[in-house]
């Protein structure tokens, strides 16, 4: 089987795995959404039931009709929430049975509260309404009659009767009714033959009290009696059933999720097992050839040896890849040879061009003093012609001759001075040109060498635009190649002028050297525009420049790198702080050096 066919089977299996996982995830998501809807609707049903119970409690406590209206409103809201929840749970019979029981319990609660309301209406919502209002009027009539009858004993008995009534209403104890009945019978028996009017009022009071107490007993004197007891029991049953419904829904959801999770895990394990088997099969087929190709590429990267080959047969796709890798390595090997040859030629041309720039600047510097000499020669020839004419004509004015001689002397001084400058320039050029092509190790003063290079570039480094500082020990001598040092400093100067100079701002250049841990460290710094962070990591590679369209070739830093690493056997680094400027750091680790005491004349 070819690798492509094996990969196709693996893709099909992987796609099936992804499809099944997505399908299971979608079904799981649908179940979670349904569960969230059920939980939300259940919470709404609980809220409606809680409002029903609160309205019932408010009515029992306050006994005002508006609370019955609130109860009816909440009951209809409960019925609405019940219907919506039933729609979500219609396919779950067990849950529907509990939900129906809750609805039935709520209806019973409503019927009981309606009965309670009817008894309360009969009893009277206000103090002057219903049975309670009639009872209070009879009681007030009896008490008013007793107070106006001026019978202290009768008044005392009536007060004792009313006290027993109050005790019963406050303590809800039927023992007080028995005492109340006993007091009534004795008092009625006594008043019937003596005072028929008082007996009639007492009997009306007694009948009103019996009706009032009977209604209170039916309603319930406390939460453990009558309709109030039934309401509390129905409320407790409703709460219990709501809790049971919540538990059933939660457990059912948990069981459903568990089944889904187990099913998904089984599918994933099965499909992953199939994929694992396919992967092992593919691994056994391709690992050997991939390892061969990988080892060859690792060796190529590590040793930079592009002559290595995989030598794989061309039977399958990996064999074809190995053949293509061999062809690519062969092509890269030839290409690198051509690139290396081209780079060497470019570096040689750049070195020649650099020295040509030195020659050009030398001729410019030499033209100035030679021009002054030529001008002085013309002045002298003119003065000599005048003197010759005067002598021929017999003019012997001493003052005129003396003035001409003085002018000739000053002209000779100018010629001598400019010839001295020309001689110095020629000596410096001879030193630079000798060093440029000298490959012999030489023991030389580093400060003198750097100063010579800067003097050869004086025409480019005007005092108004550049400030040059040397921080090099005057007694530091190194055994190295002066031509390489000259070319490095020269390239650094041109790099600062071309890339570092900011228009209308003076550029400060500092060249310093020091010995640290027996290594000579040379620094070339400026405070110019700095180097872009994108260019900094590759700045020593050929043709890297930020002035491509302004005449830059990108070879300066590459030449410096080659000179330092190959010819001087050292290291070179470039730094550019975020605030601007650049610093070339050269470390001459294999260069011998010495610190010499200079003579007094040099000092």
C-alpha positions in Angstrom: 0.0 0.0 0.0 1.3 3.4 -0.9 1.7 6.1 1.7 -0.9 8.2 -0.1 -3.6 5.5 0.2 -2.7 5.0 3.9 -3.1 8.7 4.5 -6.4 8.7 2.7 -7.7 5.9 5.0 -6.5 7.8 8.0 -8.2 11.0 6.8 -11.5 9.2 6.4 -11.2 7.7 9.9 -10.3 11.1 11.4 -13.2 12.8 9.6 -15.6 10.1 10.9 -14.2 10.7 14.4 -14.7 14.5 14.1 -18.2 14.0 12.6 -19.3 11.7 15.4 -17.9 13.9 18.1 -19.6 16.9 16.5 -22.9 15.0 16.3 -22.6 13.8 19.9 -21.7 17.4 21.0 -24.7 18.8 19.2 -27.0 16.3 20.8 -25.4 17.0 24.2 -25.8 20.7 23.6 -29.5 20.3 22.6 -30.1 18.3 25.8 -28.3 21.0 27.9 -30.4 23.7 26.3 -33.6 21.7 27.0 -32.5 21.1 30.6 -31.8 24.8 31.0 -35.3 25.6 29.7 -36.8 23.1 32.1 -34.8 24.5 35.1 -35.8 28.0 34.1 -39.5 27.1 33.8 -39.3 25.1 37.1 -37.9 28.2 38.8 -40.7 30.2 37.5 -43.2 27.6 38.7 -41.6 27.7 42.1 -41.8 31.5 42.2 -45.5 31.4 41.3 -46.1 28.8 44.0 -44.1 30.9 46.6 -46.2 33.9 45.7 -49.4 31.8 46.2 -48.3 30.8 49.6 -47.3 34.4 50.5 -50.7 35.7 49.4 -52.4 33.0 51.4 -50.4 33.9 54.5 -51.1 37.6 54.0 -54.8 36.9 53.8 -54.9 34.8 56.9 -52.9 37.4 58.8 -54.6 40.5 57.6 -58.1 39.1 56.6 -58.5 41.7 53.8 -60.2 41.0 50.4 -57.4 42.4 48.3 -55.1 39.6 49.3 -57.6 37.1 47.8 -57.5 39.0 44.6 -53.7 38.8 44.7 -54.0 35.0 45.3 -56.2 34.6 42.3 -53.8 36.5 40.1 -50.9 34.4 41.3 -52.9 31.2 40.8 -53.6 32.1 37.2 -49.9 32.8 36.8 -49.1 29.4 38.4 -51.5 27.7 35.9 -49.7 29.4 33.0 -46.2 28.4 34.2 -47.5 24.9 34.9 -48.8 24.6 31.3 -45.5 25.7 29.8 -43.5 23.3 32.0 -45.9 20.5 31.1 -45.1 21.2 27.4 -41.4 20.7 28.0 -41.9 17.5 30.0 -44.7 15.9 28.1 -42.5 12.9 27.0 -41.4 12.1 30.6 -44.4 10.3 32.3 -42.8 10.0 35.8 -42.2 13.7 36.0 -45.6 14.5 34.6 -47.3 12.5 37.4 -45.5 14.6 40.0 -46.3 17.8 38.1 -50.0 16.8 38.0 -49.9 16.1 41.7 -48.5 19.6 42.3 -51.2 21.2 40.2 -53.9 19.2 42.0 -52.5 20.2 45.4 -52.5 23.8 44.3 -56.2 23.6 43.3 -57.0 22.1 46.7 -55.2 24.9 48.4 -57.2 27.4 46.4 -60.5 25.6 47.3 -59.6 25.6 50.9 -58.7 29.2 50.9 -62.0 30.0 49.1 -63.9 28.2 51.9 -61.8 30.2 54.4 -62.8 33.4 52.6 -66.5 32.4 52.8 -66.3 31.9 56.5 -64.4 35.1 56.9 -67.1 37.0 54.9 -69.7 35.5 57.3 -67.5 36.5 60.2 -66.9 39.9 58.8 -63.7 41.5 57.4 -64.2 44.7 59.5 -65.2 45.1 63.2 -68.7 46.3 62.4 -69.5 43.6 59.8 -71.0 40.1 59.8 -71.3 37.9 62.9 -68.5 39.6 64.6 -70.1 43.0 64.2 -73.5 41.7 65.5 -71.8 40.1 68.5 -69.9 43.3 69.3 -73.1 45.3 69.2 -74.9 42.9 71.5 -71.9 43.0 73.9 -71.9 46.8 73.9 -75.7 47.0 74.5 -75.4 44.6 77.4 -72.5 46.5 78.9 -74.2 49.9 78.4 -77.4 48.6 80.1 -75.4 47.2 83.1 -73.6 50.5 83.5 -76.8 52.5 83.5 -78.7 50.1 85.8 -76.5 51.0 88.8 -76.3 47.4 90.0 -72.7 46.8 91.1 -73.1 43.0 91.4 -74.6 42.7 87.9 -71.9 44.8 86.5 -69.2 42.7 88.2 -70.7 39.5 86.8 -70.9 41.0 83.3 -67.2 42.0 83.5 -66.3 38.5 84.7 -68.2 37.1 81.7 -66.4 39.4 79.2 -63.1 38.5 80.8 -63.7 34.8 80.2 -64.6 35.8 76.6 -61.3 37.7 76.2 -59.3 34.8 77.7 -60.8 32.4 75.2 -60.1 34.7 72.2 -56.5 35.3 73.3 -55.5 31.8 74.5 -57.6 29.7 72.2 -58.4 27.3 75.0 -61.8 25.6 75.2 -61.6 25.5 79.0 -62.4 29.2 79.0 -65.5 28.5 76.9 -66.7 26.1 79.6 -66.1 28.8 82.3 -67.8 31.4 80.1 -70.8 29.1 79.7 -71.0 28.4 83.4 -70.9 32.2 84.2 -73.6 32.8 81.6 -76.0 30.1 82.9 -75.7 31.4 86.5 -76.2 35.0 85.5 -79.1 34.2 83.1 -80.9 32.1 85.7 -80.6 34.9 88.2 -81.7 37.7 85.8 -84.6 35.8 84.1 -87.1 36.2 87.0 -85.8 39.6 88.3 -84.9 41.6 85.1 -86.3 40.3 81.9 -84.7 43.1 79.7 -81.3 42.3 81.0 -81.9 38.6 80.5 -82.9 39.3 76.9 -79.7 41.3 76.2 -77.7 38.6 77.9 -79.2 35.9 75.8 -78.6 37.9 72.5 -75.0 38.4 73.6 -74.7 34.7 74.3 -76.1 33.6 70.9 -73.8 36.1 69.1 -70.8 34.7 71.1 -71.7 31.1 70.2 -72.0 32.0 66.4 -68.7 33.9 66.6 -66.8 31.2 68.4 -68.3 28.5 66.1 -67.0 30.4 63.0 -63.6 30.9 64.7 -63.4 27.2 65.5 -64.3 26.3 61.9 -61.7 28.7 60.6 -59.2 27.7 63.2 -58.2 29.5 66.3 -54.5 28.8 65.4 -52.5 27.1 62.7 -53.2 23.7 64.3 -57.0 23.9 64.0 -59.7 24.1 61.3 -59.2 25.4 57.9 -55.9 27.0 58.9 -54.5 23.6 59.7 -55.7 22.3 56.3 -54.1 25.3 54.5 -50.8 24.7 56.3 -50.8 21.0 55.5 -51.6 21.7 51.9 -48.8 24.3 51.8 -46.3 21.8 53.3 -47.4 19.2 50.8 -47.0 21.7 47.9 -43.5 22.6 49.1 -42.5 18.9 49.5 -43.8 18.0 46.1 -42.0 20.9 44.5 -38.8 19.8 46.1 -39.5 16.2 45.0 -40.1 17.5 41.4 -36.8 19.4 41.4 -34.9 16.3 42.7 -36.5 14.1 40.1 -35.6 16.5 37.3 -32.0 16.9 38.6 -31.5 13.2 38.9 -33.0 12.5 35.5 -30.8 15.1 33.9 -27.8 13.7 35.7 -28.6 10.2 34.5 -29.2 11.4 30.9 -25.9 13.3 30.9 -24.1 10.3 32.3 -25.5 8.1 29.5 -24.5 10.7 26.9 -21.0 11.2 28.3 -20.4 7.4 28.4 -21.7 7.0 24.9 -19.5 9.8 23.6 -16.5 8.4 25.5 -17.0 4.9 24.0 -17.3 6.4 20.5 -14.2 8.5 21.0 -12.2 5.6 22.4 -13.2 3.3 19.6 -12.4 5.8 16.8 -9.2 6.9 18.5 -8.2 3.2 18.7 -8.8 2.9 15.0 -6.8 6.0 14.3 -4.0 4.8 16.6 -3.7 1.5 14.7 -3.6 3.4 11.4 -1.0 5.8 12.8 1.2 2.9 14.0 0.9 1.3 10.6 1.9 4.6 8.9 4.7 5.1 11.4 6.1 1.7 10.6 6.1 2.5 6.9 7.5 6.0 6.9 9.6 6.4 10.0 12.7 4.7 8.6 12.9 6.8 5.5 11.9 10.0 7.3 14.7 9.4 9.8 17.2 8.9 7.0 16.1 12.2 5.4 16.0 14.0 8.8 19.5 12.7 9.7 20.9 13.9 6.4 19.3 17.3 6.8 20.6 17.6 10.4 24.1 16.9 9.3 23.8 19.4 6.4 22.6 22.1 8.9 25.2 21.2 11.5 28.2 20.7 9.3 27.1 22.9 6.3 28.1 20.0 4.1 25.9 19.9 1.0 27.6 17.0 -0.5 25.7 14.4 1.6 23.0 12.3 -0.1 20.0 10.2 1.2 20.4 7.5 -1.5 16.8 6.3 -1.1 15.1 4.2 -3.7 12.3 5.7 -5.8 9.6 3.1 -4.9 7.1 5.2 -3.0 6.4 8.9 -2.2 9.1 9.0 0.5 11.6 7.6 -1.9 10.7 10.3 -4.4 11.1 12.9 -1.6 14.5 11.5 -0.9 15.5 11.7 -4.5 14.2 15.3 -4.7 16.2 16.1 -1.6 19.4 14.7 -3.1 18.8 16.8 -6.3 18.2 19.9 -4.1 21.4 19.3 -2.1 23.3 18.9 -5.3 21.9 22.1 -6.7 22.6 24.0 -3.4 26.1 22.7 -3.4 26.8 24.1 -6.8 24.9 27.3 -6.0 27.0 27.9 -2.8 30.2 27.4 -4.8 29.1 30.1 -7.2 27.9 32.4 -4.4 31.1 32.0 -2.5 33.1 32.9 -5.6 30.9 35.8 -6.3 31.1 37.1 -2.8 34.9 36.9 -2.7 35.0 38.9 -5.9 32.5 41.4 -4.5 34.6 41.8 -1.3 37.8 42.2 -3.3 36.1 44.9 -5.5 34.8 46.6 -2.4 38.3 46.7 -0.9 39.7 48.1 -4.1 36.8 50.7 -4.2 37.6 51.6 -0.6 41.2 52.2 -1.4 40.2 54.1 -4.5 38.2 56.5 -2.3 41.4 57.0 -0.2 43.3 57.9 -3.4 40.5 60.3 -4.5 40.5 62.1 -1.1 44.3 62.2 -1.2 44.3 64.0 -4.5 41.7 66.5 -3.3 43.8 67.2 -0.2 47.0 67.4 -2.2 45.5 69.8 -4.8 45.1 72.6 -2.1 48.8 73.0 -1.1 50.0 72.4 -4.7 47.6 75.1 -5.9 49.1 77.5 -3.3 52.6 76.7 -4.5 51.6 77.3 -8.1 50.0 80.6 -7.2 53.2 81.6 -5.2 55.4 80.7 -8.2 53.3 83.0 -10.4 53.6 85.9 -7.9 57.4 85.4 -7.7 57.7 85.4 -11.5 55.8 88.6 -11.7 57.9 90.3 -9.0 61.2 89.1 -10.7 59.9 90.5 -14.0 59.2 93.9 -12.4 62.7 93.9 -10.7 64.4 92.9 -14.0 62.5 95.8 -15.8 63.5 98.3 -13.1 67.1 97.3 -13.2 67.2 97.4 -17.0 65.7 100.9 -16.9 68.2 102.0 -14.3 65.6 102.5 -11.5 67.3 101.9 -8.2 64.8 102.9 -5.7 65.9 101.1 -2.6 62.5 101.3 -1.0 60.8 99.6 -3.9 63.5 96.9 -4.1 63.2 96.2 -0.4 59.5 95.9 -0.6 59.7 93.4 -3.5 62.3 91.3 -1.7 60.1 91.2 1.4 57.1 90.1 -0.8 59.4 87.4 -2.3 60.4 86.2 1.1 56.7 85.9 2.3 55.8 84.1 -0.9 58.7 81.7 -0.4 57.4 81.0 3.2 54.0 80.2 1.8 55.5 77.9 -0.8 57.7 76.1 1.8 54.7 75.7 4.2 52.5 74.2 1.5 55.3 71.9 0.3 55.7 70.7 3.9 51.9 69.9 4.0 52.2 68.1 0.7 55.1 66.1 2.0 53.2 65.1 5.1 50.2 64.1 3.0 52.4 62.0 0.7 54.0 60.3 3.7 50.6 59.5 5.2 49.4 58.2 1.8 52.5 56.1 1.5 51.8 54.6 5.0 48.2 53.9 4.2 49.0 52.5 0.8 51.7 50.3 2.2 49.4 49.1 5.0 46.6 48.5 2.5 48.4 45.7 0.7 50.6 44.6 3.5 49.8 41.1 4.9 52.7 41.0 7.3 52.0 41.1 11.0 53.4 44.4 12.3 53.8 45.8 15.8 52.3 49.3 15.7 50.7 52.0 17.9 46.9 51.7 17.7 46.2 55.4 18.5 48.6 56.5 15.7 47.0 54.2 13.2 43.5 55.4 14.0 44.6 59.0 13.9 46.2 58.5 10.5 42.9 57.1 9.1 40.9 60.1 10.5 43.4 62.6 9.0 43.0 61.0 5.6 39.3 61.7 6.0 39.6 65.3 7.3 37.9 66.6 4.1 34.7 64.7 5.0 34.8 65.4 8.8 34.4 69.2 9.1 34.6 70.6 12.7 31.2 72.2 12.3 29.4 68.9 11.6 31.6 66.3 13.5 33.2 66.0 16.9 35.9 63.3 17.1 37.2 61.9 20.4 39.9 59.2 20.9 40.0 57.3 24.1 43.0 55.0 23.4 46.1 54.7 25.5 49.1 56.3 23.8 51.3 53.4 24.8 49.0 50.6 23.5 50.8 48.6 20.7 49.3 45.6 19.0 50.8 43.0 16.7 48.3 42.8 13.9 47.6 43.9 10.3 47.5 47.7 9.9 45.8 47.4 6.5 42.8 45.6 8.2 42.6 48.1 11.0 42.8 51.0 8.5 40.1 49.5 6.3 37.8 48.8 9.4 38.1 52.3 10.8 37.7 53.8 7.3 34.5 51.8 6.7 33.2 52.8 10.1 33.8 56.5 9.3 31.9 56.3 6.0 29.1 54.3 7.7 28.7 57.0 10.3 28.7 59.7 7.7 26.3 58.0 5.3 23.9 56.3 7.8 24.3 58.0 11.2 24.5 61.7 10.4 21.4 63.7 11.3 20.9 66.8 9.2 21.6 70.1 11.0 22.9 68.2 14.1 26.5 67.7 15.1 27.6 64.0 15.1 29.8 62.9 17.9 32.2 60.0 17.1 34.2 58.3 19.9 36.9 55.6 19.1 38.1 53.9 22.3 40.2 50.8 23.1 41.0 48.9 26.3 42.4 45.7 27.4 40.0 43.4 29.4 41.0 39.9 30.4 44.0 39.9 28.0 41.7 40.7 25.1 41.9 44.0 23.1 38.5 45.6 22.8 38.0 48.4 20.2 34.8 50.5 20.2 33.6 52.8 17.4 30.5 54.8 18.6 28.4 57.6 17.3 25.2 59.3 18.5 23.4 59.3 15.2 20.1 57.9 14.1 20.9 54.3 15.1 20.0 51.0 13.4 16.5 49.6 12.8 15.8 46.6 15.0 14.8 44.6 11.9 18.2 45.1 10.4 20.3 44.7 13.5 20.3 40.8 13.7 21.4 40.5 10.0 23.6 43.6 9.7 26.8 41.6 9.0 25.2 39.7 6.1 26.1 41.0 2.5 23.9 43.5 0.8 22.0 44.5 4.0 21.5 48.3 3.9 18.9 50.9 4.8 20.2 53.2 2.0 19.5 50.9 -1.0 18.0 53.7 -3.0 20.5 56.3 -1.9 23.7 54.6 -3.2 24.2 52.1 -0.3 25.6 48.6 -1.3 25.2 46.8 2.0 28.8 45.4 1.8 30.5 47.7 4.4 29.5 45.7 7.5 30.1 42.4 5.7 33.7 43.5 4.9 34.3 44.5 8.5 32.9 41.1 9.7 35.2 39.2 7.3 38.2 41.2 8.2 37.7 40.8 12.0 36.7 37.2 12.0 38.9 35.8 9.2 42.0 38.0 9.0 42.2 39.3 12.6 40.7 36.1 14.2 38.4 38.1 16.5 34.8 38.8 17.1 32.6 41.7 16.2 29.2 42.9 17.5 26.9 45.7 16.7 24.7 47.5 19.3 22.1 50.1 18.8 20.3 51.5 21.9 16.6 52.4 21.7 17.4 56.1 22.2 19.6 56.2 19.1 23.3 55.9 18.1 25.3 52.8 17.2 28.4 51.0 18.7 30.7 48.6 16.8 32.4 46.4 19.3 35.5 44.5 18.1 37.2 41.8 20.4 40.7 40.8 19.3 41.1 37.6 21.3 44.2 36.3 19.4 46.0 39.6 19.0 49.2 40.2 21.0 49.5 43.5 22.6 51.9 45.5 24.8 51.8 48.7 26.9 55.0 50.7 26.3 56.3 53.8 28.0 56.6 56.5 25.4 59.5 58.9 25.2 59.4 62.4 26.6 59.3 63.8 23.1 56.2 61.9 22.3 54.6 62.9 25.6 
